[in-house]
């Protein structure tokens, strides 16, 4: 059975953007307003990744293919990075 992995480059791009957002929140956190925008950007990227995971499931079901486990693990990684970003954003805003 063929594996559907055509969305993998999009997931790699979203992962890279989420890591850049997290690094900004950890290293370059000078202004509160920008931190909130970066955190909202992380949430939007995570939602896009989860919607792509859902759409991939529909495509896989329609064409009777098998799923890509790497994309599932990357989706879990998106959620973890977003939670860590939230911790850094709200930790800095309380100080």
C-alpha angles and dihedrals in degrees: 000000000000120000119229105227103146093114094055096099090054090052091050090053093049090048091052092049092048091051090050089051091051093048090051091052092048101041111021103036102142105132127045097212093054091049090057091050091050090049092050088049089054091051092050092049091049092050090049090051093050092048089051089051090053093047091048088055090054092048092048091050093048095050096037094239132141123256130248111247093198091064090052091052091046089053090055088048089053091057093048093050091048091051091050089048089052091052092052094044097051094038089058093044093056093055 
